[in-house]
Amino acid sequence: MGAFVCVAGAKEILPLMRVDLFDFDLPEDRIALSPANPRDTARMLLVGDSLHDRQVRDLPDFLRAGDVLVVNNTRVIPARLDGFRRRGEAIAHIETTLHKRISGDSWRAFVKPAKKLKIGERVQFGADASVCYADDLFAEVLENVEGEVLFRFCYSGVVLDEAIERLGHMPLPPYIAAKRAPGETDNRDYQTLFAQNPGAVAAPTAGLHFTPDLVARIEAKGVSIQQVTLHVGAGTFLPVKVEDTAQHKMHSEYGVVTQDVAAALNAARASGGRIIAVGTTSMRILESATTPAGDVQPFADDTAIFITPGYQFRAVDVLLTNFHLPKSTLFMLVSAFAGLDRMKAAYSHAISSNYRFYSYGDACLLYRAKP
């Protein structure tokens, strides 16, 4: 470790850490390609001073009256678009995943193959590259930097949103999309029960486990459910290619914590209640909105918070989350929260016990390690 650096968004001085510290071996057959049915029958590993195997539907047993459960109400848009670029008679297929809206008519996107696009060229998004239809969608390339393209579309605002809904596909994570094509059930399965505000291009996957029955039993325990928004970007799936955590650049995402939610969380904390984040997205927006003194403030801005071991948590006491990829920023986050050695032991147990990993997989309930 050695030297220390200031990590953007985390507002902390964090130690440099080798990325390979967060590596582990995961058999391919542990990657879940579909969710549990019913959703709350997914397994849940309790990770505290010891490990216990439960189910997500048991979550109310570990909550107390006065606690607050915080969920992310972002809604996934069909951000995967198939397009075509023309140069004379030459036509190239362009695979596009939108990941961050810049303005009413502009989006940043990850593109394959990016080398096929030059500044000023147009991409046609429609059913047939050989014909232009009146309802096709076009976009001009404004920037192209290492596979990330800034597009300006021919439509704006609600009209553009409707065109994306019509032409786009659900952006399944690459580790699922590489194994099977998206299906009609994914339009339902890849949205949480709380999805309201369109803007995410990846689901806040811990929220996928919730059912109306589970929510009713949580509320019957005297637990409040509060909603925040973090529009999850496709950058969450980008591999960490550097050797040191300080060299990794996080993509920013837009998030909102309203004044009413901030007040409810502060009141709960003042009366002895715990804040339980459902998913790393809820945790990241809460930590972005909380002062060093522990006061949650209203927030409506981009955040590029990058949480690694050494970070001092301000808002969250307990975290419900899925099992994450080796050497990913999310495994770094849970290691910061619960302890790296503890998380490695938990993941080893999960692998040997046939837990299902990643977006459609099982969950774990983590208790914050003592500083």
Secondary structure, DSSP 8 states (H G I E B T S, - for coil): --SEEEETTTTEEEE--BGGGG-----GGGB-SS--SSGGGSEEEEESSSEEEEEGGGGGGG--TT-EEEEE-EEE---EEEEEEEETTEEEEEEEEEEEEEETTEEEEEEETGGG--TT-EEEESS-TTS--TT-EEEEEEEEETTEEEEEESS-HHHHHHHHHHH-B----HHHHTTS---TTHHHHTS-TT--EEEESS--GGGGG--HHHHHHHHHTT-EEEEEEE---GGGG----SSBGGG-----EEEEE-HHHHHHHHHHHHTT--EEEESHHHHHHHHHHB-TTS-B--EEEEE-----TT---SS-SEEEEE---TT-HHHHHHHHHH-HHHHHHHHHHHHHTT--BSTTS-EEEEE----
